[in-house]
């Protein structure tokens, strides 16, 4: 597998009221299918308080899924189905929780990450996500 990781996290940090249901849903989803890419993992990381935060600011909270992506040019057949499944699952989770989600790609070597797609509906546009990833 490559040095690129797909992340799919709740948009925002004010998620105390949804944490338990989101964690359970993600665990169930991750165990519900056979993955083509390296097995994804649940991420539930509350960042320590940043000294630059104001008194009413909420620290960052990463809650979602990480999925290691294959090397560019060495993608196994059907690998995008994993990304599509994540997006469709998050669309359903959006419907249940009324929370938006962000999909992005991070480079584990450089530490650089970029948000590439927002899930703010129960039916995300998978064709658009394919175009963004460069598959069509």
C-alpha positions in Angstrom: 0.0 0.0 0.0 1.1 3.6 -0.6 1.7 6.6 1.5 -1.8 8.0 0.8 -4.6 7.7 3.3 -8.2 8.5 2.6 -9.9 10.1 5.7 -13.6 10.5 6.1 -14.5 12.5 9.3 -17.4 14.3 10.8 -17.4 17.9 9.8 -16.9 19.9 13.0 -16.0 19.2 16.6 -19.3 19.7 18.4 -20.2 16.0 18.3 -20.5 15.0 21.9 -24.2 14.2 21.4 -23.5 12.0 18.4 -20.2 10.2 19.4 -21.7 6.9 20.6 -24.1 6.4 17.7 -21.5 7.3 15.1 -18.8 5.1 16.7 -21.2 2.1 16.8 -22.3 2.7 13.2 -18.8 2.9 11.9 -17.7 -0.2 13.7 -20.7 -2.1 12.3 -19.9 -0.7 8.8 -16.2 -1.6 8.9 -17.0 -5.2 9.8 -19.8 -5.6 7.3 -17.8 -5.9 4.1 -14.6 -7.3 2.7 -12.2 -4.5 1.9 -10.0 -4.4 -1.3 -7.7 -1.7 0.1 -6.0 -2.3 3.4 -8.5 -2.7 6.2 -9.9 0.7 7.3 -9.8 1.8 10.9 -12.1 3.8 13.1 -10.6 7.1 14.2 -11.9 8.8 17.4 -9.3 11.4 18.4 -10.0 14.5 20.5 -7.1 16.8 20.2 -5.7 18.4 23.2 -6.5 22.1 23.8 -4.7 24.4 21.5 -3.4 27.5 23.3 -4.6 29.6 20.4 -8.2 28.6 21.1 -10.5 31.2 22.6 -12.5 30.5 25.7 -15.6 29.4 23.8 -13.7 27.4 21.1 -14.0 23.7 20.8 -10.8 21.6 20.2 -10.5 19.7 17.0 -12.0 16.2 17.0 -11.3 13.6 14.3 -14.1 11.1 14.3 -14.5 8.8 11.2 -12.6 6.4 9.1 -9.0 6.1 7.7 -8.3 3.9 4.7 -4.9 3.3 3.3 -4.9 3.8 -0.5 -2.9 1.7 -3.0 0.1 3.0 -4.8 -0.7 5.2 -7.8 -0.5 3.0 -10.8 -0.8 -0.2 -8.8 -4.4 0.0 -7.8 -6.1 -3.5 -7.6 -9.3 -4.1 -9.5 -12.3 -2.6 -7.8 -10.4 -0.6 -5.3 -12.6 2.5 -5.8 -15.6 0.4 -4.5 -14.1 0.8 -1.0 -14.2 4.6 -1.4 -17.7 4.5 -2.9 -18.9 2.3 0.0 -17.5 4.8 2.5 -19.3 7.7 0.8 -22.6 5.9 0.6 -22.3 4.8 4.2 -21.6 8.4 5.3 -24.6 9.6 3.3 -26.8 7.2 5.3 -25.1 8.4 8.5 -25.8 12.0 7.5 -29.4 11.1 7.1 -29.5 9.5 10.6 -27.5 12.2 12.5 -27.9 15.3 10.3 -24.1 15.7 10.4 -22.0 16.5 7.4 -18.8 14.6 6.6 -15.6 15.5 4.9 -13.6 13.1 2.7 -9.9 14.0 2.1 -6.6 12.5 1.3 -3.5 12.7 3.4 0.1 11.9 2.6 1.7 10.1 5.5 5.2 11.0 4.3 4.7 14.8 4.0 2.0 15.3 6.5 0.0 17.3 4.0 -3.7 16.6 3.7 -6.5 18.0 1.5 -10.2 17.9 1.9 -11.7 16.8 -1.5 -15.4 16.0 -1.0 -18.2 17.0 1.3 -21.1 14.7 2.2 -24.0 16.9 3.1 -26.8 14.8 1.7 -28.0 11.3 2.1 -27.1 10.5 -1.5 -23.6 11.6 -2.3 -22.6 12.1 -5.9 -20.3 9.1 -6.5 -19.6 10.1 -10.1 -18.3 13.5 -8.9 -16.2 11.8 -6.3 -14.7 9.5 -9.1 -13.9 12.6 -11.2 -12.2 14.3 -8.2 -10.1 11.2 -7.5 -9.3 11.1 -11.2 -11.1 8.0 -12.3 -13.4 9.5 -15.0 
